[in-house]
Amino acid sequence: MKKIILCLMSLSVALCLILFSEQTYARNSGYEVWLSDQGNTQGITASSPNGLYGGKVRIYDSADLEQNPPINNPLVLDVVTDLFPNALLTTGSDVNRIHGIIPTSDYKYMTLNFVASGHLGIVDGETKQPVCLFRSTATSTGRQNHMSTISPDGTKILIANQSGRMLERVDIQKNTAGQVTGFNYNADGSIDMVGGTGRVLNQPIAVDVNLGDNISCTVTGQVADGQSSSTPNGNPKQAAGVRPTNTVICPIISDNSQHAYVTLGGGGMFVVDITTAPMKIVAEYDLNVVHAAGCGGQSANGFMMLNTGTSAPNVSEFTLYRFTQDYPLAPNYNQPNQPLPVAVWADPDNGKIILGNNRDAHGMVIVKNLSSGEDKYLHQFDRVRNNAEVFQMNPPWENLHLRHEGTYSLTTTGACGTTLGAEQSNDPTPDLADLSLGNNGDKIYVALRGPNPLTIAHAAAGSCPGLGVIKLSPNNKSGELTNVLPTMIISGDSTKNLSDPHGAIVRQKLN
C-alpha cells in the first residue's frame, strides 16, 4: 500500500494520511476499498440539521469495483452504532469525525482515526468487528488523532495528536509465531512537540472492546509532563518564525521503521527516532525549508517523498520534497536544517492569494512497475484545482523539475456532477487516495469531498462526495475520473448532503 497519506489536513492530512505501509501489488488479488466518511450521523434532528458527531465506514468489494461500470454496493458501518457504541461511557466522548483508515502491514487489522474526539479504533479487517478503542493524551492545547501511520515492520502505530501537539505510539505485540496478541498504548513513548510544565491534563485511555478475541488492549507507563521545550540543538521546539504552531499533522515512517517524518501545522518538521521511550528528535527543520501543513508522504526508491499544502484560506501552496532516509538514532542528532531536501518541486504561485483558484497538495499515490516492483510514477493530487501533477521516479534524483511528466485534470469526463445542497457542479476535490490491486493496478481510488466539509473547509468543499475511480493511462503517466460512486447523509432539514469522505484505502483480502 502506501506510506501516507496522509494528511492537510484537515488541518487536514494524510492522511494524508496518506498515507502508509508497503503494498503488495498482486495481479487480480481480491481486495476491498475502505472509505472514511466524516459526515455526522448522530444527533441529526430538525433543530440540529447538521448533526453532532459520528461518521461512516463504507467498504467496497473488488468484485463490484472491477465491473464496468463499477457497482455501488458497499457495506456501510456507522462508527457509533455499529462499531463503538460505548465510547462515551468508557472514554468520556463519543467517537467523532473519522478522518482516515490505515491497515496493518499484514492487512489483518484496520486503524480508524477520529480527528475531533482523539480516538484510535482497531477493527478486524476480515470480520469487521471492533477490537480496541484508545483515546489520546489530553494536553493544555487539546486532544486529537489527526492520522495514524503504521511502521513497515508491523510493530508500531504512531498517532498524530494534532491539537495536543504530541506524537504518540501504540506498540503492536506479537507471539513467537508472529500473530498479534495485543495493542499497547506506550505512554512512556509520547513526545511533546512543545514542552513545558502543565501540558499534560489527562493520560491516554484503552478499552478492550472484544473480550473474547484474545487480543489485549492496554496502556502502560505515563505520558511525562514537563518535557523539554528545546530541541537537542538547544533551539526552541516551537517559536515564531521557526516553527510557530507545532500541531502534528502526519508522521510518515521510514522504510527501516526507525524514524518518523513529523510535519507541523505552522511549518517546519521534526525527524524523530521512534524506537526510544520517549521518542526523540534527531533532526529539525524550520518553516523556510518545510512549509506549513504537509500531509502527504510515501517512500519511493529509498527516498521519502513529502508534500505541503495550503493551511489558510486562499493561500496557494503546492510543494513536493524528496528527503534522504539516512538519519541518526538518538542520542545522536543533526544540526538544524541538515541534510537539506535532496530535491524540491514548488509551484510558482506558492504564497500568493488567488481567490477561488489557489493550490493545495494533499493525497499522493505511487504507481509501481509490476514486473520489476520499482516505483514508476508519483501522482500528486490538488484538492483545489482538481488535478494531479505526475513525476517520474528515476534519476536524476536531485532534480524533480526534470522528472515532472505533466498534469491531468479530474474534470474532463464530467463524471463528477452535483449533490443535494451543493452550489456548484464538476468539482471533485480529491483527498486521500490509493492504488487498486486488480487488473495490474490500473485504477486509483480517491475520496471525493462533499459540499459541507467538516475539516479544512477553505480548500475542501466539493460537489460530488463519494468514491472516485481514476482509470490510469496505459503508460501510467496520466488518468481520468471515469466514475463516482456517490455517498449520502441527509441533513435533518433535508436540504443538504452531509457526507464528507476524506480517505480511501485499499485492503488486500487474506487467503
Buried (B, 14 or more C-beta within 10 A) or exposed (E): BBBBBBBBBBBBBBBBBBBBBBBBBEEEBBBBBBBBBBBBBBBBEEEEBBBEBBBBBBBBBBEBBBEEEBBBEBEBBBBBEBBBBEBBEBBEBBBBBBBBBBBBBBBBBBBBBBBBBBBBBBBBBBEBEBBBBBBBBBBBBBBBBBBBBBBBBBBBBBBBBBBBBBBBBBBBBEEEEEEBEBBBBBBBBBBBBBBBEEBBBBBBBBBBBBEEBEBBBBBEBEBBBEBBBEBBEEBEBBEEEBBBBBBBBBBBBBBEBBBBBBBBBBBBBBBBBBBBBBBBBBBBBBBEBBBBBBBBBBBBBEBBBBBBBBBBEBBBBBBBBBBBBEBBEBEEBBEBBEEEBBBBBBBEBBEEEEEEEBBBBBBBBBBBBBEEEEBBBBBBBBBBBBBBBBBBBEEEBEBBEEBBBEEBBBBEBEBBEBBBBBEEEBBBBBBBBBBBBBEBBBBBBBBBBBBBBBBBBBBBBBBBBBBBBBBBEEEBBBBBBBBBBBBBBBBBBEEBBBBBBBBBBBBBBEE
